[in-house]
Amino acid sequence: MNSLSSPTSASGARRQRLDEDQRRAQIITAAVEELAEQGYDGLSLTRVAKRAGVSKGLIWHYFAGKDDLMESTAKATMTTIRDRIANSLDLTEPVPDIIRAALRRAAALNLTHRVELTALNRIVHNLRQPDGTPHLTLDAYEEIYQAQESLFRRGQAEGSLRDFDTRVMAITYQGAIDMMLGYLGSNPGIDPEDYADKLADILLTGIQRS
């Protein structure tokens, strides 16, 4: 009896977990849209619930409150953007070519993912600890840093990149991307691909093996 019931129970648990993940994602998507349209202070959990097609009480079931929802939304949005860029790249190419292509994809985010970027920026600049310090720290970048370090180490192993501290370079590289996005967002007349190529030239000059 137990041998027959266990798989069913496990399958049911998997379906339940998947349903919960999908519901959380649905709420986060609604929060992104609400942030982009109404701003951080104007965000209403009631409207988030309506956009998501759930009761407001269900938001409290999945998230401890507005701050928890905002933190989860920021981290999920960062992951979504990172994964979409990674999935658009040809990872069989030499690492310098991957870096240049990744910078071009990142530079285009103000056009391709403006809503997500707007929401993310509003969370980063407004979500605070009780003492007023930013709630989101550089720790939120950890998975991104690790992925970038892995790419840099691959370049070093294949001989296309010279030896350097991959952690320092990952932080520098991500910082350059963040500054690029901020600048391009404030200056829509700048050609994003041209900016990305010039940034790639500068970065690759410093790290590419000659």
C-alpha positions in Angstrom: 0.0 0.0 0.0 2.8 2.4 1.0 4.7 1.6 -2.2 1.7 2.7 -4.3 0.8 5.8 -2.3 4.2 7.3 -1.9 4.7 8.3 -5.6 1.3 9.8 -5.7 2.0 11.8 -2.6 5.3 13.0 -4.0 3.8 13.9 -7.3 1.1 15.9 -5.6 3.7 17.7 -3.5 5.7 18.6 -6.6 2.5 19.9 -8.3 1.7 21.9 -5.1 5.2 23.4 -5.0 5.0 24.3 -8.7 1.6 25.9 -8.2 3.0 28.0 -5.3 6.1 29.1 -7.4 3.8 30.1 -10.3 1.6 32.0 -7.9 4.5 33.9 -6.4 5.8 34.6 -9.9 2.3 35.9 -10.8 2.3 38.3 -7.9 5.9 39.5 -8.6 5.0 40.2 -12.2 2.0 42.3 -11.0 4.3 44.1 -8.6 6.7 44.9 -11.4 3.9 46.4 -13.5 2.5 48.4 -10.5 6.0 49.8 -9.6 6.6 50.9 -13.2 3.2 52.6 -13.5 2.7 54.0 -10.0 6.2 54.3 -8.5 7.4 52.9 -5.2 5.4 55.2 -2.9 2.3 54.8 -5.1 2.4 51.0 -5.1 -0.8 49.5 -3.7 -0.9 45.9 -2.5 -4.6 46.0 -3.3 -3.9 46.9 -7.0 -1.0 44.3 -7.1 -3.5 41.6 -6.0 -6.0 42.8 -8.6 -3.4 42.7 -11.3 -2.3 39.2 -10.3 -5.9 38.0 -10.1 -5.6 36.9 -6.4 -6.9 38.1 -3.1 -4.9 40.6 -1.1 -4.8 38.0 1.7 -2.9 35.6 -0.6 -0.1 38.2 -1.0 0.3 38.1 2.8 0.4 34.3 2.6 3.4 34.3 0.3 5.1 37.5 1.5 5.6 38.8 5.0 4.7 42.3 3.8 5.5 45.1 1.3 9.3 45.0 2.1 9.5 41.2 1.6 7.5 41.5 -1.7 9.8 44.3 -2.9 13.0 42.4 -2.0 11.7 39.2 -3.7 10.6 41.3 -6.7 14.1 42.9 -7.1 15.9 39.6 -6.8 13.5 37.8 -9.2 13.8 40.6 -11.7 17.6 40.6 -11.6 17.6 36.8 -12.2 15.1 37.2 -15.1 17.2 39.8 -16.8 20.4 37.9 -16.2 18.9 34.6 -17.6 17.4 36.3 -20.7 20.7 37.9 -21.6 22.6 34.6 -21.0 20.0 32.6 -23.0 20.4 35.0 -26.0 24.2 34.4 -26.2 26.1 31.9 -28.2 28.2 30.4 -25.4 30.3 28.4 -27.9 32.0 31.6 -29.1 35.4 32.8 -27.7 35.0 34.6 -24.4 35.9 38.1 -25.7 33.1 37.7 -28.3 30.7 36.6 -25.6 31.6 39.6 -23.4 31.0 42.1 -26.3 27.7 40.4 -27.2 26.6 40.5 -23.5 27.4 44.2 -23.2 25.3 44.9 -26.3 22.4 42.9 -24.9 22.7 44.8 -21.6 22.9 48.2 -23.3 19.6 47.4 -25.1 17.7 46.6 -21.8 16.3 50.1 -21.6 14.5 49.3 -24.8 13.8 45.6 -24.4 13.1 45.5 -20.6 12.2 49.1 -19.7 9.4 48.1 -17.3 11.6 45.6 -15.4 14.5 48.1 -15.2 12.2 50.9 -14.0 10.7 48.6 -11.3 14.1 47.4 -10.2 15.6 50.9 -9.9 12.7 52.1 -7.9 13.1 49.2 -5.4 16.9 49.7 -5.1 16.6 53.4 -4.4 13.6 53.2 -2.0 13.7 50.0 -0.1 15.4 50.8 3.2 16.3 49.2 6.5 14.8 50.7 9.7 18.0 52.8 10.1 17.7 54.2 6.7 20.4 52.3 5.0 19.7 50.5 1.7 18.0 47.2 2.1 19.6 45.6 -1.0 23.3 45.4 -0.8 26.0 44.1 -3.2 25.2 40.6 -1.8 22.2 40.7 -4.2 24.7 40.5 -7.1 26.4 37.3 -5.8 25.0 34.9 -8.3 25.7 37.3 -11.1 29.3 37.8 -9.9 29.8 34.0 -9.7 28.5 33.6 -13.3 30.8 36.3 -14.5 33.8 34.9 -12.7 33.1 31.5 -14.3 33.1 33.1 -17.7 36.4 35.0 -17.0 38.1 31.8 -15.7 37.0 30.0 -18.9 38.6 32.8 -21.0 41.8 32.4 -19.0 41.8 28.7 -19.5 41.2 28.9 -23.2 44.0 31.5 -23.4 41.9 34.5 -24.7 42.1 36.4 -21.4 45.2 37.2 -19.4 45.6 36.3 -15.7 43.7 38.6 -13.3 41.6 38.5 -10.2 38.2 37.3 -11.5 36.3 38.6 -8.5 37.7 42.2 -8.9 36.9 42.0 -12.6 33.4 40.8 -12.0 32.6 43.7 -9.6 34.2 46.1 -12.1 32.4 44.7 -15.0 29.0 44.7 -13.3 29.6 48.2 -12.0 30.3 49.4 -15.6 27.1 47.8 -16.8 25.0 49.5 -14.1 26.6 52.9 -14.9 26.0 52.3 -18.6 22.3 51.5 -18.0 21.9 54.6 -15.8 23.6 56.8 -18.4 21.7 55.4 -21.4 18.4 55.7 -19.5 19.1 59.4 -18.9 20.3 60.0 -22.4 18.0 58.2 -24.8 19.6 59.9 -27.8 22.8 57.9 -27.3 23.2 54.8 -29.5 23.3 51.9 -27.0 25.2 49.5 -29.3 27.9 52.1 -30.0 28.2 52.7 -26.3 28.4 49.0 -25.6 31.1 48.5 -28.2 33.2 51.3 -26.9 32.9 50.0 -23.3 33.8 46.5 -24.6 36.9 47.9 -26.3 38.0 49.5 -23.0 37.4 46.4 -20.9 38.9 43.9 -23.4 42.0 46.1 -23.8 42.6 45.5 -20.1 41.9 41.8 -19.8 42.4 40.3 -23.3 45.6 38.4 -23.9 47.6 40.2 -26.6 
